[in-house]
Structures are given as C-alpha cells and as structure tokens.
Amino acid sequence: MKKNLLFLLLLAGTFVYGQNLKPELWNKPWKASWITYAENSANAYNLVGLKDYGVYRFQHKVPLLAKPSKCIIHVSGDNRYKLYVNGTWVSAGPARGDLYFWNFETLDIAPYLKAGENTVEALVWNEGKGKSEAQISYATGFILQSDEEAFAAFNTNVRWEVAKNIGVSPLAVRVPGYYVAGAGELQEYSKGWSPFIGAKSLGPGLTKGASIDARGWMLYPSAIPSMEMKEQRFAAIRKGEGDLIHGKLLVVPTNSSVDLWIDQGVLTNAYPQLTFTGGKDAKIGLTYAEGLYEKKALSTTTKNGSHKGNRNEIDNKYWLGRKDSLIADGAAHTFESMTYRTFRYVRLTVKTEAEALTLQDFKSVFTGFPFQAKASLKTDNPLIPQMLDVGFRTARLCAMETYMDCPYYEQLQYIGDARIQALVSLYYAGDERLVRQALDHMDHSRIAEGITLSRYPTDLHQQIPTFSLWYIGMLHDYLRYGKDPQFLKNKLAGMRGILDYFARFEGTDGTLQNIPYWTFSDWVNAWPRGIAPVGPSGRSAVIDFQYRWVLQNAAEIERYFGYPEMAAKYEAKVKALKPVLQKLYWDAGRGLYADTEVHDKYSQHANSLAILAGMPAAGVADKLLADKNMAQATIYFKYYLHLALAKAGKGNDYLNWLSIWKENIDMGLTTWAETSDISTSRSDCHAWGSSPNIEFFRIVLGVDSDAPAFAKVKIEPHLGELSQAEGIVPHPQGEIHVQYKPGSASITLPGTVTGSFVWQGKKYPLKAGKNLVTIPR
C-alpha cells in the first residue's frame, strides 16, 4: 500500500462524526456484510481461528465514470483498521467501545476518488490474546457501507478480496509493573503476504436499531472526530553516529551493526516511520521507552517499577520497553507500526549480514485527540507557563479515542483519572466531546449490582466502588460546566442505581460498612493496594466523607431535573450523617478527623473530603499541610486536597503547593509521573496529575461556575504574591476574559452570562459583557 506520510485526516469535510444515520441504515440490516479471511468456509461461520492474531489486507476496485463531489461511507473493523483510498490513508478506527455500542466512522471519501478505477484497501488486524486490555473484540472483521445507493459498489461483500500477512507475529513486552497495552511487532519481510482470496461473509451489518439478538457487533455512529495526525522529527541522536533523523542516508555495511539512541525531546504518542532498502536478512530493532533505567538499581525493583532517575540522563542506564523487530528481505520498505507507540526515547539497532542496509529516513507522526489549547494565563511567574505546557501535553497524550490513565502501560479509561481529565478538557480546551463520550462509556459499564466498572471500555472487568462515586461527581461537574445539562437526563437511572448499591451497605447509623470489591482511594505507600484505612467495624472515614459529598452532588442533580423527592431523600441522608461522622471521626485533641473510629490513623484524604463534604472544619485546613504525620496525598489526590484548601480560604497560598510538579520538571519529565515517587514511578505520563491546568484558572484566576451550564459565574481570584494576572477561560457561550491589576479588575463575560466578583470578602455584581471593578489594593 502506498503511504501518504502526511495523510491529512483532518481535511475539512472529509470526516463526519455523530451524524444522524438514515432510517433505512438504522432500522434495517445493512446491504454491506461483515467480511473476514478464512481458508475454508467453516472457519468463517463458526469463528474458529478468527479470534487469533492476524493481519489482513482487504481490497476492492470500483470504476467510476467521473469524480464525485460527495461519497459518504460508514466503516468499521475488529480489532482495528486503517482505510486507504487510492493509496492515501483516510481513516483509522474504530473508536473504542463495546459490542453493544460498536463504533463506526462516517467520512466523505470523494476527495480521494477519481474518474476511472479506484482501489479501496483496508489493513485490518486482530491482536488475539495479546491485544490491549481496552480493546473489546468479537472476531476479525471489516465492514464498509455506502450512504447512497449510487455508491453501493463500495459495499463490503464476497466480491472483496483479502490476503494475510504471513510475516508478522506479536512480540511480548518486558517492562516493570502492570502492562496491558498490546504487543510489539515482529515483521519478517521475506515471508510477505499470502495470495488474495475471496472474502468470507459473516452476515450483514446490524445497528442497535436492527439487532435482534446480542451476538456480534451492534453498530453505532462514533461520537468523536478523527485523531490528529502531524508529522514530527526527532530532536537528537544521543548515542551513535549519523544524521538519519533529518533524512540523511545512513549506510550500514555488511556484517556490521549500528546502535542509535534517539531522543524525541518530549514524550509523545506517534506512529514511527522507518524507511530502508537492501540489507537482506538484516535484523532491525526499534525499542520505545518513556525513560531509561538506572543500572545501579537493577536489583532494586519497587511495586511501581525500577529506578529511572533523571529522565534527561542516559549514561549508565539500560533499556526496557515495547519493541518492534524487522528482518529485511533486500527490498525497499517503510515500516510503520499498526498502532501508535509511546516514547521519548527510541533505540534503533541494526545487524547486517552479507548485504549492506541503507537507512533512508526515520521520523514519526504524532497522533491524539484534536484538543486545542484555548485557555491562557499571563503572570509575572515564569513557572506557570511551563507547568501549563507540561500539563496539557500530559492530558493530550492520555486522550485518544477515550481518556486513558496512561498511553504506554494500560490505555484504560479509569473514572478516577477521567474526572480530572474531563475538567482539564473543559477548562483548558473548552472541548466536551470526549467528556460526554466518557460519561456514556461509564454508564454503559454498570453491572447488575448497580455500580459502574472502574474503567471502560475493558475486556477485563474490575470494580472500584469509590470510582463509581466519582462518576457521580463527574455528572455533577458536567451539570455545572457542560454546555447541555439535558445530556445527563438519561444518566439518572444509573446514578440512582449506584447510590442504591451503597445504601445496601449502610449501617443503622447511615455509615458505610464492609463495602465489597476494591475500595481504592490513592496510592499512599502505607495503604495496601491504595485502600484507605478501615476500622474494626468496617467503616472508613475517607469513604464516608466521600459518600456524604457525593450525596449532595446527587441531590443537586435530582433537583435540577425536577425530582424534589429524590433530592430530599439524599439531603436527609446528608443531614443525618453529619452528627454521626462528627462523633465517630473527630479527634478534638488533634483538631483533625481520624481515618477510622478508633482514631489510630490520620490522612490528608479524610480531612480534605470532610471539608468538601461540608463538615465542621475550623482549624483543619491549617493542619492539612503542616502535619506531616498524616498520610500524604499523592499527585493524583492533591486535586481534592487543593480544592479543600481553597474552600477553606487558603487559595492565596496555591502557588506554594506545587512542589511535586516542580520535582517532576527538575527530574527531566516532560509529562507528569503517575505517582509522587518520581524516580520509581512506573508510568511517566498520567493525566490525573494535570490538575494545575484546572486550578490556575479556577483557584488563581478564580473563575468558577455558579449555576448549571455555567450560566452564572463566581469569580474570586487568589493571586497570592502575584502583582498582576490576566487570562482567558473557555466557556460554553464563548470566552471569559479577566485582567487583574493593583486596584482594578476587568472582567468580560460572554453571551448572557452574569455573576459576581468576590474580593477580600466583598461581593460585586457582574453583568454580561465588560465589567470594570475598582478593588482595594
């Protein structure tokens, strides 16, 4: 297949997402069939072998009398596909979902068609047992359905041909810690492709509107756009000779070897593209790493990983990582991985045999959800723009077709991570498309007991009930900051089901006791598996305070949608819990809330959540940072710690709370590490650490929602030692502009938005449009 290295997937008018499907394509079976590769028909119909690893090329030729002005198609595959029209890569997918909501992409391929014969090809692969845990699968398959009958010749059916790549097989990944993001590729070019044979039909495409049973794929239109694709060059070769990364030839002589250590400069998600020729039987290796590992720590591996040290340093370090291996056949090739790779460093090794190998070029193509930074902040503090840049890069790398906890190790959409990611999307990018899809995914994941799964999509179910509570928090976030709160209405049943689940574990006093499954709260070293302390009665202050806060969120959602009885039910629980929790957990001697009723352990977590839940908290905030004997929040849970401190009136100290982020930068990270143990953090890229991209705007600039759909604002800046600041915050109705100078504040609100400005405890009304406020110095 010819590769267009720029493959302009974001050309205006070529991709249509979330559109309304024609009734005949929604309510009736498609005329296009799911097609597959099978050397005998029994395999095709019984799915024998169609769940195993395999890489296939589907092909069809369509003659056209003239180039059309429009040709819309709907396309999907399992596990994954890349679609080419006349040699140009025009689509990739499907966007991850589940079998009940199997996504298809809708695009206009007219720009790539021509008068005469047109070739449509799809590279389709199934990673079998080694697939990413986030990838749900039924069987190897591909489908393409034209939107108009005039282009029915493009529809997939048995007239399509298919070949199998005999030379590709999976490579297991060796890295410290939990890894479920798919295998590498071993490509033996001499084995090549099998001959083309006729494709086998697995039956017509069926949407949810036309499905009559639960087998196979229930097709559903993707709600998100295509991913951004942007060619990029490496920053430097840190070890080895040559200038391959700038397109200059590197000839590797016969019976010799090359070892290049290449630095992208920052962490990235990208499709590597290595162009080479000759070198029959030469072995080429591409190893991808976020950072290298210290040799002195070879025998010291923590529960999170091995020591990495400063990420900018490579001396006296060794490589572990996902790897692709190629065996040349003497011909010219451009290797491009089927799925993107995550890396800052790439190790390119070559060992030739009796023929020299010419490396012609090595570059990559960045990919990610097409977020754009729309927020801005100008101050006299040089650290702030650096932190915003690192935070947004982290958030972008953890956002593809879903939010992801990390792009390298898991690629799973966990609720705890996604809550912070969603607010970054809203506050920094003003983009709610992935937010809405995440809420849909989480709602779809609910099990019969009522709670959501901890992560979704996933082929391995995992329950974290505390994350189900954070899902309700996400619903409340969307109510306050999202553009269309009515989107939440069909989530009410799921929210109630979650709270009904927790109600089963309420004791006679209303506290939660002995909750099943994994009650993770934070990766505190002293907490086994991240579970907050539980007392002898099965109670946990961390969970009880979280529960009380979420009940308040749920009550506000119910009241907004006109269900005062449900709101009153939750509010009654909130009221009843207050004296119970105060008696159980308040330690007057220490002036803190304990983690359990026996007052043996204390944490920033319990006390932060107590403040956020509206418990009496006089003096607690003063101790939250000063008392180092409490369990400390990691970079993830600092989101809640800072929210509590700001609520308690400490927001002017925010710029003093950023030590963990400064340490990340000092350690050479270009994205935020998973844990606060930076040197041993398994993952170098976890967007749950990107909360400053919210807090610089919500706490420092002080811009916050004060009504559903952000219809009103409350602006209460916490400038601390900053002498002046100005910024822009995206809003559902446009942009909020603020500028603070000694003695004055200028605030411009978009559309019909009104609100209030608070300074030193005094409230000033704000009208839509421009507001000038004189404030005490």
ROBAVO-30094 format. One record per residue (C-alpha): x, y, z; residue in three letters. Coordinates in steps of 0.05 Angstrom, whole numbers, padded with zeros to 5 digits, always signed. Each point is the difference from the previous one (the first is absolute). Layout:
N
XYZALA;...
This chain:
777
+00000+00000+00000MET;+00026+00068-00018LYS;+00008+00045+00061LYS;-00017+00074+00000ASN;+00046+00020+00057LEU;-00042+00061+00018LEU;-00067-00035-00009PHE;-00040+00061+00013LEU;-00055-00031+00041LEU;-00025+00066+00024LEU;-00016+00029-00069LEU;-00064+00040+00006ALA;-00060-00038-00024GLY;+00031-00069-00003THR;-00022-00025+00068PHE;-00070+00002+00029VAL;-00013-00025+00070TYR;-00061-00009+00043GLY;-00046+00014-00058GLN;-00071-00025-00004ASN;-00002-00065-00039LEU;-00052-00009-00054LYS;-00060-00040+00025PRO;+00012-00057-00049GLU;+00071-00008+00026LEU;-00022+00003+00073TRP;-00063-00043-00001ASN;+00019-00052-00052LYS;+00060-00046-00012PRO;+00054+00033-00042TRP;+00010-00024-00071LYS;+00074-00003+00017ALA;+00025-00062+00034SER;+00051-00010+00054TRP;+00056-00036-00037ILE;+00059-00040+00024THR;+00057-00045-00021TYR;-00009-00074+00003ALA;+00034-00055-00040GLU;-00063-00042+00006ASN;-00072+00021+00010SER;-00008-00037+00065ALA;+00049+00047+00033ASN;-00038+00060-00022ALA;-00067-00021+00026TYR;+00022-00033+00065ASN;+00052+00054+00016LEU;+00053-00055+00008VAL;+00067+00035-00004GLY;-00031+00068-00010LEU;+00017+00022+00070LYS;+00074-00016-00008ASP;+00056+00047-00018TYR;+00000+00020-00073GLY;+00013+00058-00047VAL;-00041+00006-00064TYR;-00007+00043-00062ARG;-00070+00007-00029PHE;-00004+00028-00070GLN;-00053+00021-00051HIS;+00002+00038-00066LYS;-00057+00045-00021VAL;-00005+00034-00068PRO;-00031+00070-00002LEU;-00020+00039-00062LEU;+00017+00066+00034ALA;+00029+00026+00065LYS;-00060+00010+00047PRO;-00010+00063+00041SER;-00021-00041+00060LYS;+00006-00074+00019CYS;-00017-00014+00073ILE;+00016-00068+00029ILE;-00006-00034+00068HIS;+00058-00044+00020VAL;+00021-00044+00059SER;+00044-00059+00017GLY;+00021-00048+00055ASP;+00050+00008+00034ASN;+00025+00059-00040ARG;+00003+00026-00071TYR;+00036+00051-00043LYS;-00037+00020-00063LEU;+00035+00021-00064TYR;-00032+00029-00063VAL;+00045-00001-00061ASN;+00060-00006+00045GLY;-00016+00056+00048THR;-00014-00016+00073TRP;-00068+00032+00014VAL;-00026-00030+00064SER;+00019-00042+00060ALA;-00043-00033+00053GLY;-00047-00020+00024PRO;-00005+00045+00061ALA;+00001-00046+00060ARG;-00066-00022+00027GLY;-00034-00066+00017ASP;-00041-00050-00039LEU;-00065+00035+00019TYR;+00028+00066-00027PHE;+00049-00021-00054TRP;+00022+00064-00032ASN;+00004+00014-00074PHE;+00031+00061-00032GLU;-00036+00041-00052THR;+00041+00037-00051LEU;-00003+00030-00069ASP;+00051-00033-00045ILE;-00016+00041-00062ALA;+00064+00042+00006PRO;+00041-00064-00010TYR;-00040-00029-00058LEU;+00012+00010-00075LYS;-00032-00016-00066ALA;+00019-00071-00020GLY;+00020-00057+00045GLU;+00004+00013+00074ASN;+00032-00046+00051THR;-00026-00004+00070VAL;+00044-00038+00049GLU;-00005-00014+00075ALA;+00055-00024+00045LEU;-00035-00039+00054VAL;+00032-00035+00059TRP;-00019-00041+00060ASN;+00051-00003+00056GLU;-00032-00063+00029GLY;+00016-00016+00072LYS;+00054+00054+00001GLY;-00046+00057-00017LYS;-00007+00062+00043SER;-00044-00010+00060GLU;-00042+00060-00022ALA;-00016-00035-00066GLN;-00065-00039+00001ILE;-00007-00049-00058SER;-00047-00050-00032TYR;+00038-00027-00059ALA;+00044+00024-00057THR;-00043+00040-00047GLY;-00009+00061-00045PHE;-00060+00037-00027ILE;-00011+00059-00046LEU;-00070+00026-00017GLN;-00015+00055-00050SER;-00049+00053+00022ASP;-00031+00006-00069GLU;-00024-00056-00044GLU;+00037+00032-00058ALA;+00065-00022+00032PHE;-00022-00070+00022ALA;+00059-00028-00040ALA;+00045+00019+00058PHE;-00040-00043+00050ASN;+00039-00058+00030THR;-00023-00069-00024ASN;+00030-00064-00028VAL;+00024+00039-00062ARG;+00054+00031+00044TRP;+00067-00036+00004GLU;+00043-00012+00061VAL;+00072-00021+00013ALA;+00036-00018+00064LYS;+00068+00027+00022ASN;+00039-00064+00012ILE;+00062+00036+00024GLY;-00028+00037+00061VAL;-00006-00027+00071SER;-00006+00030+00069PRO;+00059+00017+00045LEU;-00011-00004+00075ALA;+00016+00063+00041VAL;+00048+00000+00058ARG;-00009+00059+00047VAL;-00006+00007+00076PRO;-00070+00001+00029GLY;-00069-00011-00029TYR;-00001+00003-00076TYR;-00062-00014-00044VAL;+00009+00046-00060ALA;+00014-00051-00055GLY;+00060-00035-00030ALA;+00055+00023-00045GLY;+00008-00024-00072GLU;+00049-00049-00031LEU;+00000+00012-00075GLN;+00036-00050-00044GLU;-00004+00033-00068TYR;+00022-00061-00040SER;-00063-00038+00020LYS;-00045+00055-00027GLY;-00073-00007-00015TRP;-00041-00060-00019SER;-00036+00001-00068PRO;-00066+00038-00002PHE;-00062-00043+00009ILE;-00074+00017+00002GLY;-00024+00030+00065ALA;-00049-00039+00042LYS;-00064+00030+00026SER;-00018+00001+00074LEU;-00069+00028-00013GLY;-00028+00070-00011PRO;+00018+00060+00041GLY;-00051+00011+00055LEU;-00009+00064+00039THR;-00031+00001+00069LYS;-00065+00018-00035GLY;+00002-00064-00042ALA;+00031-00051+00047SER;-00045-00057+00021ILE;+00049-00035+00047ASP;+00062+00016+00039ALA;+00050-00035-00044ARG;+00054+00037-00037GLY;+00006+00074-00012TRP;-00057+00050+00012MET;+00023+00057-00044LEU;-00004+00070+00027TYR;+00024+00067-00029PRO;+00064+00025+00031SER;-00010+00064+00041ALA;+00071+00026-00008ILE;+00042+00027-00057PRO;+00060-00033-00032SER;+00065+00005+00037MET;+00051+00055-00015GLU;+00058-00023-00044MET;+00063+00044-00004LYS;+00068-00018-00027GLU;+00056+00013+00049GLN;+00076-00007+00003ARG;+00043-00026+00055PHE;+00040+00050+00041ALA;+00068-00034+00004ALA;+00041-00063-00005ILE;+00028-00007+00070ARG;+00044-00060-00015LYS;+00027-00023-00067GLY;+00021+00033-00065GLU;-00037+00028-00060GLY;-00057+00048-00015ASP;-00054-00049-00019LEU;-00053+00038+00040ILE;+00007+00059-00049HIS;-00008-00043-00061GLY;+00073-00013-00016LYS;+00018-00070-00022LEU;+00035-00047+00047LEU;+00033-00060-00034VAL;+00014-00059+00046VAL;+00055-00042-00033PRO;-00002-00075-00006THR;+00010-00041+00063ASN;-00002+00060+00046SER;-00046+00032+00050SER;-00028+00068+00020VAL;-00029+00022+00067ASP;-00034+00068+00001LEU;-00032+00029+00063TRP;-00049+00052-00026ILE;-00035+00053+00042ASP;-00067+00032-00020GLN;+00013+00054+00051GLY;-00069-00009+00031VAL;-00046-00059+00011LEU;-00046-00013-00059THR;-00051-00048-00030ASN;+00018-00012-00072ALA;+00005-00049-00057TYR;+00074-00012-00013PRO;+00019-00001-00074GLN;+00066-00031-00019LEU;+00019-00002-00074THR;+00054-00048-00023PHE;+00024-00041-00059THR;+00046-00058-00013GLY;+00033-00039+00057GLY;-00029-00068-00013LYS;-00007-00039+00066ASP;+00021+00062+00041ALA;-00033+00004+00068LYS;-00029+00067+00020ILE;-00025+00015+00070GLY;-00042+00059+00025LEU;-00007+00005+00075THR;-00045+00054+00030TYR;+00008+00029+00070ALA;-00027+00056+00041GLU;+00066+00002+00037GLY;+00060-00045+00011LEU;+00015-00040+00063TYR;+00059+00009+00047GLU;+00049-00058-00002LYS;+00018+00009+00073LYS;-00072-00016+00017ALA;-00005-00064-00040LEU;-00014-00041+00063SER;-00046+00052+00031THR;-00070-00003-00028THR;-00057+00032+00038THR;-00074-00017-00006LYS;-00004+00056-00052ASN;+00061-00013-00041GLY;+00076+00006-00002SER;+00040+00063+00011HIS;+00003+00047-00059LYS;+00032+00061+00031GLY;+00004+00064-00041ASN;-00035-00012-00066ARG;+00048+00045-00038ASN;+00058-00045+00018GLU;+00019-00063-00040ILE;+00070-00017+00025ASP;+00007-00064+00041ASN;-00072-00018-00016LYS;-00032-00059-00034TYR;-00060-00011-00045TRP;-00066-00034+00013LEU;-00060+00013-00043GLY;-00049-00019-00054ARG;+00038-00022-00062LYS;-00011-00011-00074ASP;+00048-00046-00037SER;+00009-00002-00075LEU;+00037-00049-00045ILE;+00017+00031-00067ALA;-00009-00036-00066ASP;+00044+00044-00043GLY;-00057+00042-00028ALA;-00022+00071+00017ALA;-00049+00009+00057HIS;-00029+00051+00046THR;-00017-00031+00067PHE;-00058+00033+00036GLU;-00028-00033+00063SER;-00072-00020-00004MET;-00017+00036+00065THR;+00035+00062+00027TYR;+00059-00006+00047ARG;+00013+00042+00062THR;+00072+00023+00009PHE;+00049+00053+00016ARG;+00059-00044-00018TYR;+00006-00050-00058VAL;+00058-00048-00006ARG;+00014-00018-00073LEU;+00045-00061-00008THR;+00023-00033-00064VAL;+00041-00062-00013LYS;+00014-00015-00073THR;+00020-00065-00033GLU;+00030-00006-00070ALA;-00034+00061-00029GLU;+00005+00073+00021ALA;-00063+00034+00025LEU;-00017+00072-00016THR;-00041+00037+00051LEU;-00032+00057-00038GLN;-00042+00036+00051ASP;-00029-00006+00070PHE;-00056+00044+00026LYS;-00069-00007+00031SER;-00070+00025-00004VAL;-00031+00027+00064PHE;-00071-00022+00014THR;-00052+00019+00052GLY;-00069+00028+00012PHE;-00002+00068-00035PRO;-00002+00043+00062PHE;+00023+00072-00007GLN;+00022+00045+00057ALA;-00050+00056+00007LYS;+00015+00023+00070ALA;+00057+00048+00013SER;+00033+00030+00061LEU;+00051+00056+00005LYS;+00034+00017+00066THR;+00069+00020+00024ASP;+00014-00072+00022ASN;+00042-00037-00052PRO;-00017-00068+00029LEU;-00074+00004-00018ILE;+00006-00004-00076PRO;+00049-00057+00006GLN;-00048-00039+00045MET;-00059+00014-00045LEU;+00039-00026-00060ASP;+00021-00064+00035VAL;-00070-00010+00027GLY;-00034+00008-00067PHE;+00050-00046-00033ARG;-00015-00052+00053THR;-00075+00008-00009ALA;+00007-00005-00076ARG;+00042-00064+00003LEU;-00052-00030+00046CYS;-00057+00015-00048ALA;-00010-00040-00064MET;-00066-00032-00019GLU;-00014+00000+00075THR;+00034+00030+00061TYR;+00056-00045+00024MET;+00035-00007+00066ASP;+00065-00005-00039CYS;+00018-00012-00073PRO;+00059-00046+00011TYR;-00022-00052+00051TYR;-00075-00006+00001GLU;-00040+00047-00045GLN;-00061-00011+00045LEU;-00053+00052+00015GLN;-00004-00001+00076TYR;-00053+00044+00032ILE;+00047+00028+00053GLY;+00048+00025-00054ASP;-00054+00021-00048ALA;-00034+00047+00049ARG;+00062+00044+00002ILE;+00012-00009-00075GLN;-00071+00022-00016ALA;+00008+00064+00039LEU;+00066+00014-00035VAL;-00037-00010-00066SER;-00053+00051+00021LEU;+00044+00051+00035TYR;+00060-00001-00046TYR;-00027-00023-00068ALA;-00073+00019+00005GLY;-00016-00067-00032ASP;-00052-00047+00028GLU;-00003-00054-00054ARG;+00043-00050+00036LEU;-00032+00019+00067VAL;-00069-00020-00026ARG;+00025-00064-00030GLN;+00036-00018+00065ALA;-00065+00009+00039LEU;-00036-00044-00051ASP;+00054-00054+00007HIS;-00004+00000+00075MET;-00075-00004-00001ASP;+00004-00059-00048HIS;+00048-00036+00046SER;-00049-00008+00058ARG;-00007-00070+00027ILE;-00063-00033+00027ALA;+00016+00022+00072GLU;-00004+00072-00023GLY;+00071+00027+00002ILE;+00042+00016-00060THR;+00064-00036-00017LEU;+00062+00037+00022SER;+00021+00008-00073ARG;-00033-00006-00067TYR;+00005-00023-00055PRO;+00037-00062+00025THR;+00001-00074-00014ASP;+00018-00014+00073LEU;-00053+00024+00048HIS;+00023+00035+00063GLN;-00042+00032+00054GLN;+00022+00060+00042ILE;-00062+00024+00036PRO;+00033+00066+00021THR;+00009+00015-00074PHE;-00075-00010-00010SER;-00009+00057+00050LEU;+00049+00042-00040TRP;-00042-00014-00061TYR;-00058+00035+00034ILE;+00049+00056+00014GLY;+00014+00002-00075MET;-00074+00006-00014LEU;-00003+00058+00048HIS;+00061+00032-00033ASP;-00034-00004-00067TYR;-00064+00030+00029LEU;+00040+00060+00023ARG;+00050+00008-00058TYR;-00030-00035-00060GLY;-00039+00032-00056LYS;-00062-00044+00001ASP;-00021-00027+00068PRO;-00058-00036-00033GLN;+00052-00049-00025PHE;+00001-00027+00072LEU;-00074-00017+00004LYS;+00009-00072-00024ASN;+00056-00009+00051LYS;-00047+00009+00059LEU;-00020-00074+00004ALA;+00073-00020+00002GLY;+00015+00051+00054MET;-00057-00025+00042ARG;+00023-00072-00010GLY;+00069+00017+00026ILE;-00028+00034+00062LEU;-00048-00059+00010ASP;+00061-00046+00000TYR;+00033+00041+00054PHE;-00064+00003+00040ALA;+00004-00076+00008ARG;+00063+00010+00041PHE;-00026+00054+00046GLU;-00001-00017+00073GLY;-00056+00021+00046THR;+00036+00066+00010ASP;+00005+00013-00076GLY;+00075-00012-00005THR;+00028-00047-00052LEU;+00027-00066+00025GLN;+00039-00057-00033ASN;-00009+00022-00072ILE;+00019-00056-00048PRO;+00051+00004-00057TYR;+00062+00044-00004TRP;-00012+00064+00039THR;+00060+00038-00028PHE;+00010+00072+00021SER;+00072+00019-00015ASP;+00069-00032-00009TRP;+00023+00017+00071VAL;+00061-00043+00016ASN;-00027-00020+00068ALA;-00068-00021-00029TRP;+00001-00070-00028PRO;-00025+00002-00072ARG;-00019+00073+00010GLY;-00057-00017+00048ILE;-00012+00052+00054ALA;+00000-00026+00072PRO;-00061-00039+00022VAL;-00020-00006+00073GLY;-00022-00062+00037PRO;-00073+00013-00018SER;+00016+00003-00074GLY;-00007+00076-00002ARG;+00047+00048-00035SER;-00002+00075+00010ALA;+00029+00012-00069VAL;-00058-00037-00032ILE;-00054+00027+00047ASP;+00020+00072-00014PHE;+00004-00014-00074GLN;-00069-00031+00003TYR;-00029+00061+00037ARG;+00029+00048-00052TRP;-00025-00041-00058VAL;-00070-00004+00030LEU;-00001+00076-00002GLN;+00021-00002-00073ASN;-00055-00050-00016ALA;-00053+00041+00036ALA;+00019+00061-00042GLU;-00006-00040-00064ILE;-00068-00029+00020GLU;-00027+00069+00019ARG;+00023+00029-00067TYR;-00039-00053-00038PHE;-00063+00011+00041GLY;+00003-00059+00048TYR;-00005+00035+00068PRO;-00020-00065+00036GLU;+00065-00034-00022MET;+00040+00062+00019ALA;-00033+00002+00068ALA;+00016-00073+00011LYS;+00074+00012-00012TYR;+00000+00065+00040GLU;-00031-00036+00059ALA;+00058-00049-00001LYS;+00049+00057-00004VAL;-00031+00033+00061LYS;-00004-00064+00040ALA;+00073-00018-00014LEU;+00029+00065+00025LYS;-00005-00012+00076PRO;+00016-00074-00009VAL;+00064+00013-00038LEU;+00019+00056+00047GLN;-00006-00046+00060LYS;+00035-00059-00033LEU;+00060+00034-00031TYR;+00012+00068+00032TRP;+00061+00001+00045ASP;-00004+00063+00042ALA;+00069-00010+00028GLY;+00033+00003-00068ARG;-00051+00045-00032GLY;-00006-00049-00058LEU;-00045-00054-00027TYR;+00027-00070+00009ALA;-00001-00053-00054ASP;-00038-00050+00044THR;-00044+00001+00061GLU;+00058-00024+00044VAL;+00040+00063-00017HIS;+00064-00037-00016ASP;+00016+00029-00068LYS;-00007+00068-00034TYR;+00004+00024-00072SER;-00005+00061-00043GLN;-00052-00040-00038HIS;-00051-00007+00056ALA;+00008+00073+00022ASN;-00003+00027-00072SER;-00064-00039-00013LEU;-00029+00022+00066ALA;+00008+00073-00021ILE;-00028-00014-00069LEU;-00059-00037+00032ALA;-00017+00061+00042GLY;+00021-00028+00067MET;+00019+00048+00057PRO;+00073+00013-00016ALA;+00025+00060+00039ALA;+00076-00005+00004GLY;+00004-00063-00043VAL;+00028+00035-00061ALA;+00057+00030+00041ASP;+00022-00071+00017LYS;-00009-00032-00068LEU;+00068+00022-00025LEU;+00035+00010+00066ALA;-00012-00068+00032ASP;+00049-00047-00035LYS;-00022-00059+00043ASN;-00063-00006-00042MET;-00001-00045-00061ALA;+00017+00047-00057GLN;-00039+00007-00064ALA;+00036-00020-00064THR;+00001+00042-00063ILE;-00069-00029-00018TYR;-00037+00015+00065PHE;+00031+00069+00006LYS;-00057+00021-00045TYR;-00048-00011+00058TYR;+00049+00026+00052LEU;+00008+00066-00037HIS;-00075+00005-00012LEU;-00011-00007+00075ALA;+00054+00050+00018LEU;-00030+00051-00048ALA;-00069-00012+00029LYS;+00029+00012+00069ALA;+00026+00068-00021GLY;+00073-00019-00013LYS;-00001+00012-00076GLY;+00051+00057+00003ASN;+00052-00052+00019ASP;-00012-00042-00062TYR;+00067+00016-00034LEU;+00034-00028+00062ASN;-00032-00068-00009TRP;+00034-00020-00065LEU;+00063-00035+00025SER;-00016-00067-00030ILE;-00009+00031-00069TRP;+00065+00038+00007LYS;+00035-00065+00018GLU;-00027-00032-00063ASN;+00029+00055-00042ILE;+00067-00002+00038ASP;+00003-00075-00013MET;-00004+00011-00075GLY;-00072-00023-00010LEU;-00039+00033-00057THR;-00066-00029+00025THR;-00024-00013+00071TRP;+00019-00066+00032ALA;-00052-00049+00027GLU;+00022+00003+00073THR;+00036+00048+00046SER;+00058-00049+00003ASP;+00028+00031-00064ILE;+00064-00041-00006SER;-00038-00066+00004THR;-00066+00019-00032SER;-00021-00054-00048ARG;-00034+00049-00048SER;+00030+00066-00021ASP;-00067+00026-00027CYS;-00063+00001+00043HIS;-00050+00056-00014ALA;-00028-00004+00070TRP;+00060+00044+00017GLY;-00023+00055-00047SER;-00045+00034+00051SER;+00040+00065-00002PRO;-00029+00010-00070ASN;-00066+00007+00037ILE;+00024+00033+00064GLU;+00039+00058-00031PHE;-00067+00022-00029PHE;-00049-00022+00053ARG;+00041+00019+00061ILE;+00052+00052-00022VAL;-00042+00037-00051LEU;-00060-00020+00042GLY;-00048-00016-00058VAL;-00052-00050+00022ASP;-00071-00021-00020SER;-00055+00023+00046ASP;-00059-00032-00036ALA;-00016-00058-00046PRO;+00028+00007-00070ALA;+00048+00054+00027PHE;-00058+00049-00009ALA;+00027+00040+00058LYS;+00071+00010+00023VAL;+00033+00012+00066LYS;+00068+00032-00009ILE;+00043+00001+00063GLU;+00074+00007-00017PRO;+00055-00025+00045HIS;+00061+00035-00027LEU;+00045-00011+00060GLY;+00066+00035-00014GLU;-00017+00015-00073LEU;-00003+00074-00012SER;-00044-00008-00062GLN;-00031-00053-00044ALA;-00043-00006-00061GLU;-00031-00059-00035GLY;-00053-00032-00042ILE;-00045-00057+00020VAL;-00042-00036-00053PRO;-00074+00000+00016HIS;-00061-00034-00032PRO;-00022+00068-00026GLN;+00069+00025-00021GLY;+00058+00024+00042GLU;+00009+00032+00068ILE;+00054+00054+00001HIS;+00030+00024+00065VAL;+00055+00049+00016GLN;+00023+00019+00069TYR;+00044+00059+00016LYS;+00013+00035+00066PRO;-00065+00036+00016GLY;-00042-00026-00057SER;-00031-00061-00033ALA;-00025-00004-00072SER;-00048-00057-00014ILE;-00035-00016-00065THR;-00056-00052+00000LEU;-00026-00032-00064PRO;-00072-00005-00024GLY;-00052+00006+00054THR;+00046-00020+00057VAL;-00005+00039+00065THR;+00030-00011+00068GLY;+00040+00029+00057SER;+00071+00021+00014PHE;+00026-00012+00071VAL;+00060+00037+00028TRP;+00021+00000+00073GLN;-00068-00025+00020GLY;-00039+00054-00037LYS;-00046-00020-00058LYS;-00008+00042-00063TYR;-00054-00015-00052PRO;+00021-00017-00071LEU;-00042+00011-00062LYS;+00007-00032-00069ALA;+00054+00034-00040GLY;+00056+00043+00028LYS;+00006+00017+00074ASN;+00050+00046+00034LEU;+00006-00007+00075VAL;+00041+00045+00046THR;+00028-00043+00055ILE;+00041+00016+00063PRO;+00074-00009-00009ARG;
